[in-house]
Amino acid sequence: MKDTGRFGAFIAVLMLAGSTASPGYTQDDAHGKSVFKACAACHATDHTNRVGPGLEGIVGRTAGTAPGFRYSNAMKNSGIVWDEKTLDAYLESPQKAVPGNKMPYAGLKNTTDRADIIGYLATLK
């Protein structure tokens, strides 16, 4: 009988833990679009190259391959395929992620803003 009580208490603790656990962060593409406004001075949301390459289709693209854009050798030779993880690292610190690249940006330090902008970039197909 004593073991039954302990088992019941254990189940109760598990249920409480499950009900209070954070479900995780869901990307907010609309917020990402708002954050992207700072990027729009250099990057287009289509294939148009500006100071930086156009970002349409960036997710899944190999770094340094947008047609018609003059990339640094560091970017062309990075071997990166842009996905959530690589974009997050690059947006946080471009020079750390790809040393020698020519993007003059210190990085986006807010993790939520980075997640949201990556979610927005994923919509640019």
Phi, psi and omega in degrees: 000323180298320180294325179298319179295319179294319179297317178298319178295320178299315179297319180298318178296316179299317180295318179296316179299318180293326182282339181257354181293143178290133180286355181098168182268134176255129182299143178247095183299325179295319176294321177300321178297321178294316179296325181298338181307327178291333181277337187295344176295331183244337186237134174268159179268006174242205181271006180288127177272137175239223173300324174245168181289154172297144188254006175298128180077018183297321181289120183097349180277147173281133181302142176079020185238005178296126183301136173083359179259138179272098180274157171290157176300325180301317181288315180299327184260008185289330183074009182284138167250124186289119173221186184302316183292313183289323177295320179299313179297318181293315180293330178290318182203088183305320183286331176285320182290319179224084180303132179091359176289163187257015177282116183275068183223130183287335179121159180256109188277335183285117184296324179293316178299319178296315179299318182291320180291325176294320175300319178294315180301326179294340179278348183275083184250000000 
